[in-house]
Amino acid sequence: MAEELGGAAVSGIASKVVELLFDPIREEISYVCKYQSNVKELKNVGERVEQAVKHADRQGDDIFSDVQEWLTKFDEWTKRVGNAVVEDEGEDEANKKRCTFKDLCSKMMTRYRLSKEAAKAAREGNIILQRQNVGHRPDPETMERFSVRGYVHFPSRNPVFQKMMESLRDSNVNMIGLYGMGGVGKTTLVKVVARQVVKEDLFDVVVDAEVTHTPDWKEICGRIADQLGLEIVRPDSLVEKANQLRQALKKKKRVLVILDDIWTQINLDDIGIPFWDGEKQSVDNQGRWTLLLASRDQHVLRINMSNPRIFSISTLADGEAKSLFEKIVGDSAKESDCRAIGVEIVGKCGGLPIAVSTIANALKGQSTHVWKDAINWLRKSNPRKIKGMDADLSSIELSYKVLEPEAQFLFQLCGLLNDGSRLPIDDLIRYVFALDNLFTGIDTLEVARNRVYTLMDHLKGPCLLLNGDTEDHVKMHQIIHALAVLIASDKLLFNIQNVADVKEEVEKAARKNPTAISIPFRDISELPDSLQCTRLKLFLLFTEDSSLQIPNQFFDGMTELLVLHLTGIHFPSLPLSLGSLINLRTLSFDCCHLEDVARVGDLAKLEILSFRNSHIEQLPEQIGNLTRLKLLDLSNCSKLKVIEPEVMSRLSRLNELYMGNSFTRKVEGQSNASVVELKQLSSLTILDMHIPDAQLLLEDLISVDLERYRIFIGDVWNWSGKYECSRTLKLKLDNSIYLGYGIKKLLKTTEDLYLDNLNGIQNIVQELDNGEGFPRLKHLHVQNDPKILCIANSEGRVCGSQVQLTEDNQSFTNLRIINIEQCHRLKHLFPSFMAKNLLQLEELEVTDCKILRMIVGEETNNHDHENGSMRVLNFNHLHSLALRRLPQLTSSGFYLETPTTGGSEEITAEDDPQNLLAFFNKKVVFPGLKKLEMVSINIERIWPNQFPATSYSGQQLTELTVDKCGCLKFLFSSSMVNSLKQLQRLEISQCASMQGIIDTGLGREENLIEMVFPKLVYLSLSHLPQLSRFGIGNLVELPSLRQLSINFCPELKRFIYAHAVEMSSGGNYHGDTQALFDEKVMLPSLEELSIALMRNLRKIWHHQLASGSFSKLKVLHVEYCDELLNIFPSSMMRSLKKLEHLSVIECASLKQITEKADHRKAFSQSISLKLVKLPKLENSDLGAHP
């Protein structure tokens, strides 16, 4: 018996040995047998991947690089297989019969190799197909910022583009420079590079600014702050701006700063960019910071950067310039008569992209005669070159030549303003109005405004003018501006350049008896005693030197002057010769310090007077003599205390009055102007004014129809800020008696309405409406109003009063943004019938309303439903919803009161009783919701359990923030997880009852198998004391997650459990200590992981992990994990090749960084290491750290 057992055992062992030996051989041989099936399978997989890529392409997604690489390899493989098959099939029968054993073996080896490659490629392709997406959607706002209209790809640009991208991908490169002549395309290439950087997600933050020859550092700081979403305190202080910007940037990990058009050395620290010596920027910031500079001069780059990589960009090749020209002009270039002319024109452009595009736009759609005339003009013109640009300017000048005379003159005016980087549109309008003899039919400011905008469009067409960084500015490319300066000088309009002796240059220009002189921010310390310029129509002097004085006789002889614009000058008294400007129509003192301006009252023909941003304390009675005045600008004259009585009322022709952030102080014992004087201004069309004290209002404020206005009433408003609408009204009224006819008249046309503490107002529609609703209102902000009961109710039933407000009311039909704050008697925002007018709503924000119960309410006597069924309200355009500190809020949609309830409130039940407390329901839905924020909301569910997000509000969700929602146990139901494909950011904090992120039905038989969030890049779980798991299932896949933070989640020992029994038993996994992450958690893109205050966590990683997970980890922070024994399992060390920084702080039980007995050489690469208060650590020498 024993022998039989022994023989059986030996036989079994032998069988096992044979199996182990021959199975691999059998598998290799099978590749030859399965050649056809493996090839066919790969072709099928390839076609499916190609279809997925085409679909993603149509959706505007950027294809993942590994998918692109797989398709490239698939194409190469297909070609090789195709050649092999052709050769095989091309053999005739005779050759096949003569085939030797060697030939047969060769064919078998070829089939073996191709079959094995096909099997491997098919497996990789199937892995790609298992993903939710083959690409990703880049940030639209950033991509828009770096968009290039009409961009054309040039092969000659490829080498420099590829080298720049390689440098940006290299974490060891911090400084990159690009130089080339003006107009060669540096800015365009930088934008294309920036777009690619965003597509590849190389940096968390990409900010850019244009420096220019005369940089405005405050503006540059402000632009970068805006891109970061940073609100600057004390925006007038460069030091304060720089400090706040520096602190904000230091919080970012991967930052790319792009500074374009550099002309000289820059102290980056002065503008809040904390670079130093080209090294990694600070000890406490372990991220990557990179600087990209662009300039005309490579020497400028070298003095600004340490150890940089510098690249140059040259002009286009002849063929590329020709292709660009033909692309712009279209079919005209193909006509026989135009083809030769086009070739000659392109040749004269010298390969300069801006020259080619400018002249091509001028000829686009023109007849052959125009083309012939153009080339004749180019042949005869004398080349006029700009320093640093070799191309013939005559090619660009042609675009100017074909303009109408009025557009030409506006182009010349733009040449008089600084360097073209920032051209104020308001200034151009005021110049054009005064110089009306050069324009047809300019008799009002509004006509001048419309004409200027029209002419600007004419200049933008051929790229002679560009959109500015803000809506109230435009700009010119510097080459175009230089051309404008030259053309203007030919017309005796001089922009005085920064030469050694500016004063002498001014005198030289004056001797030519010019029509315009501009001295924009030049280095001039002294002006001539006088300028005898009898033909001078326009004089501009801009300076930052407050010591520069204007001589008393300076304006003698300028009797024809129409426009005088002075900026940055300190006037102890105005020059005596100012009175000789008897024909002056526009006078601007911007950013000046003025003591006494009474002499201005002698300029009887003056129509535009500006003291914008100036230090002026009193507007004297002499100003009232300016009875022709049509525009008075006192914007930001914050020191203005006194306007003499009856000054305003005497300016009876005034059309535009700007007094924002001005004349807001009371002066005791001083007689002063009253707002009642505004009623005398019957021609007023534009008004900016801040009235801090509502008691100053009498019956009416305004008796005329205003076309544009910004009117603030009350002492709580700040004038600074961005305003998208042309009609803004802000009200804080102590008593409703101040709501006279004038205010209600304004409300009828208001687009942006702010309401604060309207004492006595309970119903906005009922008590503010004048019977027409608010048909033009786009933005509504209500704050600090303890008495308001609702925005509107169905019959206006407030305190027993009745108003006729029916369902036909059209209030708020254009409303886009609603912001409600601290309205503690508000129970709901709108009844359902009023909500139907809000279907254009895009943003809704409600904060600190103590008894608000729902967004959309319903009245008992409003029967929109039949048999208990209410119609669905779809807010299709709402993309942002923020709800903060609303303790009574329970629902987005209305409660139903059916006739059987006798008027008592009853929440309509859904199929599942658990849906009773869900915030979103089937009655009010937000299918386009992208951003959701909920803070201190006492709800048990956000979404119903049994309905997917597609039925409610979640399919388009990209950002979700949940904070201090103490009753919330789960965030998502299992049925909606697959609908969250767009989610990118998820932050959950201080939810005391939160048990899991996904409710996978603990205690039920059906559990979620896989949880995939394909686009999630940021996940934060903080202060969740009851959180025990992310979810229950076979897999949680976060393929795009780059940053994960887990802070004070003491019950979270495992990120995911396989099933409920495993979780509830608290047993160990695989007989080992429970680990936070195991093979069921896929995090292939994670770069930063932070774990803190996890008191019960003993192990972070299991020795079995999903393939590729944590392979891109760069930064790891572990703090205050008292039970943690080690950081890394030994099996994981090979996957940590990209780790750059490791921080472990106050982990009382930690003995080892790795499980290895000897971990002194655990990391092959250099890492930054921080170990603090680890009393039981056995060995902290990891070898390869700095």
MIDRENTOR-471010 format. One record per residue (C-alpha): x, y, z. Coordinates in steps of 0.2 Angstrom, whole numbers, plus 5000, padded with zeros to 4 digits. Last residue first. Example, Ala and Ser with C-alpha at 12.3 -4.5 7.8 and 13.67 -1.06 7.14 Angstrom:
2
506849955036/506249785039/
This chain:
1186
510453274996/509653104996/510352944988/510852855004/509252825013/510152855030/508652865042/508952695051/507952625065/506552755067/505852735084/505852915089/505252995072/505153175076/505553255059/506153165043/506253275028/507053205012/507353284995/507753144983/509253094972/508952934962/509352754966/508252754981/508352614995/510252634997/510252635016/508752515016/509552365025/508252255033/507052305019/505352345024/505552525019/505552685028/505752595044/505252595062/503752715063/502852705079/502752885084/502452965066/502953145069/503353205052/503853105036/504253205020/504853125004/505253224989/505853184971/505053014968/505152974949/505952804951/504752744964/504152584955/505752484959/505452514977/503652444978/504152264982/505052314997/503452385005/503552575008/503152685023/503452585038/502652545055/501152675055/500252675071/500452855076/500152935058/500453115062/501153165045/501553075029/501953185014/502453104997/502953194981/503453134964/502352974962/502352934943/502452744946/501052754959/500052624950/500852554935/500152374937/498952364952/499852334968/500252174978/501452214993/500052315001/500352505003/500052625017/500152515032/499752535050/498352675049/497452695065/497952875069/497752945051/498253125055/499053155039/499253075022/499753185007/500053104990/500753194975/501153134957/499753004954/499552964936/499352764937/498252764952/497252604951/496652544968/496052354968/497852294969/498052374986/498052544995/497652585013/498452425019/497652295031/498952195040/499152025033/498151865032/497751905014/496852055020/496552065038/494852055046/493752205051/492252085049/491152225043/492352265028/492652095022/490752055024/490352205013/491352154998/493052184990/493452335001/494152494995/495352635002/495752525017/496152585034/494952745034/494252755052/495452895057/495053005042/496053155048/496853205031/496953115015/497553215000/497753154982/498553244968/498753184950/497253084947/497053044928/496752854928/495752854944/495152674944/494252594959/494052404957/493252244963/491952334974/491552424990/491752614991/492952754997/493052675014/492852695032/492452875034/491752915051/492953045057/492953145040/494153285043/494853295025/494653195009/495453284995/495453224977/496253314962/496353254944/494753164941/494553134922/494152944921/493252924937/492952734937/492152624950/492052444946/490952304953/489752394963/488852284975/487252184973/486852074988/486352215000/487052245017/488152395012/487352454996/488752524986/488552704993/490052794985/491152914995/490952815011/490452835030/490153025031/489353065047/490453215053/490653295036/492153405039/492953405022/492553335004/493453404989/493253324972/494053404956/493953334938/492253254936/491753234918/491453054918/490253064932/488852964924/489652794928/489552834947/487652864946/486952694951/488152664965/487452814974/488652964977/489153064992/488752955007/488352985025/487853165024/487053235040/488553345045/488753435029/490253535034/491053545017/490653475000/491553534985/491153464967/492053514951/491753444934/489953394934/489253374916/488253214921/487853274938/486153354940/484653254938/484153104927/485953094920/486553074938/485752904939/484152874949/484052744962/484852834977/484253004975/485653134974/486253254988/485753145002/485653165021/485453355020/485953485033/486953605022/488453675030/489453705013/488853644996/489853684981/489353624963/490253664947/489753594930/487853584930/487153564913/485753444917/485153554932/483453474937/481953534946/480453414948/481453244947/482453274963/484053354969/484253384988/483953204993/482953185010/481453095004/482452984992/482752855005/480952815004/481252744986/479952764973/479852954976/478853034990/478253214988/478653315003/477053365012/476553535019/474853555026/473553645015/472153515018/473353375012/472053305000/472053454989/473953424985/475353524992/476953484983/478653534989/479653624977/481353584970/483153604976/482753524992/483153525010/483853695015/483553725034/485353755039/485953855024/487753895027/488353895009/487553844993/488553874977/487853814960/488753844943/488353784926/486453834925/486053834906/484853694906/483853744921/482453614917/480853634927/479853474927/477953484927/477053434943/476053274945/474853264960/473353214949/473653374938/474953494942/475253674939/473953714952/474453884961/473353894976/474553804988/476053904982/477653814976/479453844980/481053834969/482753854979/482153764994/482153775013/482853955017/482753975035/484454045040/485054125024/486954125025/487454105007/486554074990/487554074974/486754034957/487654044940/486954014922/485154064923/484354064905/482853954911/482454094924/480754134918/480053964922/480653994940/479254124941/477853994940/478853874951/478954004965/480554084968/481954104980/481254004995/481054035013/481954205014/481854275032/483654275035/484254355019/486154345023/486754325005/485954294988/486854294971/485954264955/486754264938/486054254921/484454344921/483654374904/481854324908/482054404925/480254464926/479054414912/477454404922/476154294912/476054184927/475154324936/475654464948/474154584951/474554644969/473754604985/474254655003/473954545017/475654555025/476454495009/475354404996/476254444979/475154324970/476354194965/477754244976/479354344971/481154374977/480554314994/480354365012/481454515013/481654575031/483354535036/484254605020/486154585021/486354545003/485454534986/486454514970/485554504953/486454494936/485654494919/484154614921/483454684905/481654634907/481554674925/479654664928/478554784918/477354844932/478554964941/479454824950/480354864966/478954824978/478054674971/479554594962/480754614976/479554554990/479854605008/480654785006/480454885023/482354925025/483254875009/484754805017/485854785002/485254764984/486454744969/485754754951/486754724935/485654744919/484654894924/483354964911/481754954922/482654974938/483255144932/481455204930/481155134948/482555244954/481855394945/480055364951/480555364969/481155224980/481855344994/480255305003/480755125005/481855175020/483655145024/484155125006/485655025000/485555014981/486854964968/486354994950/487454944935/486954974917/488354944904/488654764910/490254664912/490854764927/492554724934/492954794952/493354954961/491855064967/491654974984/489854984990/489354985008/488955175011/487355185001/486855224983/487955164969/487555214951/488455144936/487655204920/487355184902/485955244890/485155354903/483355404901/483055574909/482255634926/483655564937/483755554956/481955574961/480955624976/482455684986/484055584988/485355645000/484555525013/485355385004/487055435010/488555355001/488055424984/489155354971/489055414953/489455364935/488155434923/487955424904/486455504894/486255674902/485455804890/484155854903/485455904916/484356004928/483855844938/485655824942/485655974952/484555884965/486155784969/486755934979/488356034977/489156104992/489156235006/490456195019/490156195037/490556005039/491355925023/490555765019/491555645008/490955544993/491555664979/492355534969/492455344968/491455354952/491055534946/490855514927/489655634919/489155614901/487955714890/488155894898/487256024889/486556104904/488156124913/487356264924/486656134936/488356054939/489056214946/487556264955/488356244972/490356234972/490956054971/491956024987/492855874994/493755794979/495155684987/494555524979/494655594961/494355414955/493355474940/492955664939/492655654920/491555794913/490855774896/489755884885/490356054891/489656204880/489156294896/490856304903/490556444915/490056324929/491956274930/492156454937/491256394953/492756294959/492956114959/493856074975/495055944981/496055884966/497255744966/496955664949/496355494943/495255574930/495255764929/494355764912/493555904903/492655884886/491756024877/492856174880/492356324869/492356444883/494056404890/494056534904/493356414917/495056314916/495856464925/494856404941/495956244942/496856284958/497956154967/498056014955/499055854956/498955754940/498455574936/497455634921/497255814917/496255804900/495655954890/494655934874/493856074864/495256204864/494856354853/495356494865/496956414870/497656584876/496956554893/498256414896/499656544894/499556584912/500156404917/499056314930/499556334948/500456224960/500256094945/501055924947/501055824931/500655644928/499655654912/499255804901/498055794886/497755954876/496555934861/495956074850/497456184848/497256324835/497856464847/499456374850/500556534849/500756544868/500556374876/502256374885/502156544892/501956494910/503256354909/502656174911/503556094926/504255924927/504455874945/503155744945/504155634933/502955504928/502655584911/501355594897/501255754886/499955754872/499655904861/498355914847/497856044834/499556134831/499456244816/500156404825/501556304833/502556434843/503056324857/503556414872/504856404886/505456234880/505156094892/506356024905/506655854913/506255744898/506555554898/505055504887/503355444894/502355494879/502855664871/501555684857/501555834845/500155864832/499755974818/501656024815/502456184812/504056104806/504956214819/503956124833/504755954828/506556024831/505956104847/505355944853/506955854848/507955984857/506955944873/507155764870/509055774871/509855594870/508355524861/506755444867/505655474852/504455614850/502855554842/502555684829/501055714818/501655814803/500855704790/502455614786/502755604805/501055504806/501655384793/503255354803/502355334820/501055214812/502455104805/503255094822/501555044829/501354914815/503054844821/502554854839/501054754836/499554874841/498454874856/496654904861/495954954877/494254974886/493854784884/495354734893/496954644887/496854734870/496054674854/497254704840/497554844827/498354844810/497854664808/497054684791/495354674799/495754754815/495954924807/494154924800/493554864817/494455004825/493555124812/491855054818/492255074836/492855254833/491255294824/490155224837/491055334850/491055484840/489155474837/488955444855/489955604859/488855704848/489155804831/490355694822/489555704805/491055674794/492855654802/494355764800/493455924805/492855824820/494555844829/493755864846/492655714845/494055614838/495155654852/493855604865/493555444857/495355404856/495555434874/494055324878/494855184868/496455184879/497855114869/498954994878/500454904869/500555034855/502255114861/501555274869/500055344860/500455454845/500455304833/498655274838/498255444831/498955394814/497855234813/496355344818/496855464803/496955314791/495255254797/494555424793/495455424776/494755254770/496055114771/496955054755/498555144760/498655074778/498654894771/500054954759/501055014773/501354834778/502254794761/503054964762/503954914778/505254814768/505854674779/507554694789/506754724806/507854764821/507854954818/506354994807/506555004788/505855114775/505955054758/505555184745/503955154735/503955134717/503854944716/502654934730/501455054722/501554954706/501254794715/499654864724/498954944708/499054774700/498254684714/496854824715/496554794696/496454614699/494954634710/494954624729/494354474740/495854474751/497054604746/497254694763/497254534772/498654474761/499654634765/499554614784/499754424783/501354434773/502054574783/501654494800/502454334794/504154414789/504854304774/505554454766/503854534762/504454594745/504554414739/502754384744/502254534733/503254464719/502354294720/500654374722/500954474706/501354314697/499754224703/498554374701/498254374682/498254184682/496954164696/497554044709/497954184722/496154254721/495554084727/496054114745/496854284751/497354214768/497854034763/498754104748/499854224758/500254084771/500753964757/501854094749/502754134765/503053944768/503753914751/504954064752/505554004769/504954094784/505954214794/507054164809/506754094826/508154074839/508253964854/509053994871/509253854885/509653954900/511153944912/510654094922/509354214914/508954394913/510654454906/510654314893/508854344887/509254534884/510854474874/509754374863/508854524857/507054524850/506354444866/505454294872/505554234890/505054064897/505254034916/505053864924/504653814942/504553634947/503853594965/504753574981/504353744988/505153765005/506853774999/506453904986/506653934967/507453784960/508953874952/508954004939/509854124950/508254164959/506454154954/505154214966/503954304953/503154444963/503554594952/505054644962/505654464963/505754454944/507054604943/507054624925/508454664913/507854744896/506754734881/505654584885/504254554873/503454404881/503554344899/502954164901/502854084919/502653894920/502253834937/502253654944/501953654963/500853804967/500853874985/502353984981/501354064967/500054134979/501354204991/502354294977/500754364970/500254434987/502054514989/502054584971/500354664973/500854744990/502454804983/501554874967/500354964977/498755024968/497954854970/497754874989/497154694992/497354594976/496054464972/496954304965/496054204952/497754144946/497554214929/496954374937/498554384948/499654364932/498654514924/498754614940/500654594941/500854644923/499754794926/500754854941/502354824932/501854934918/503254904905/503855024893/504754924880/503454784881/503154664896/501754544889/501154424903/500954244905/500354114917/500353924916/499853834932/499853644935/501253614923/501653474910/499753434907/500153374889/498753484882/499253634893/501053624887/500453604869/499453764871/500953854879/502053804864/500753864852/500654034862/502554044862/502654014843/501354154840/502254274851/503954244842/503154264825/504454354815/503654524818/505154594827/506754494825/507054334834/507354274852/506654134862/507254094880/507053944892/507553944910/507153804923/507853644914/508053494926/506253444925/506453414906/504753414898/504953604895/506653574887/505953444875/504553564871/505753704866/506753584856/505253524847/504653694843/506353754837/506453604825/504653614819/504653804814/505353774797/503853654794/502653794796/500953774804/499653904800/498653994814/497154084809/496754154826/498054094839/497354024855/498354044871/497054124882/495754014874/496753854880/496853924897/494953954898/494553794890/495553684902/496053534892/494853394888/495653214889/495953074878/495652884875/494252884887/493252764898/494752644897/494452464893/494852504875/496652544880/496852384889/496152294873/497552384863/498952324874/498252144873/498152164854/499952224853/500552074863/499551954852/500152044836/501952044841/501851854844/501051824828/502351934818/503751844826/503051664824/502551704806/504251764802/505051614810/503851494801/504351584784/506251564788/505951384793/505151344776/506551434767/507851324776/506851174772/506851214754/505451284743/505451214726/503651164727/503151344733/504151414718/503151304706/501551354714/501851544712/502451654725/501551824726/500451774741/501951754753/502751914747/501152014748/500751934766/502551994772/502252164764/500552184773/501252124789/502652254789/501352394784/500152334798/501552334811/502052514806/500252574808/500052484824/501652564831/500952734827/499252684835/500052624851/501052794852/499552894849/498652794863/500152824875/500153004871/498353024877/497253104863/496753284866/494853294866/493853414855/492353294854/492753254836/494453204841/493753084855/492653004841/494152984829/495152914844/493752784848/493652734830/495552714828/495452604844/494052494837/495052474820/496652424829/495752294840/494952214824/496652214816/497452144831/496152004832/496451964813/498351954815/498151844831/496851724822/497951704806/499551674816/498751554829/499751404823/501351494823/501051584840/500551414847/502351354846/502751484860/501351424871/501751244869/503551284874/503051374889/501851224894/503251104891/504351114907/503051154919/501851014913/503350894913/503750944931/501950924936/501850754928/503450694937/502750754954/501150664951/502050504946/503150514961/501650534973/500750394964/502250284966/502450324985/500650284987/500750124978/502350084988/501450125005/500050005000/
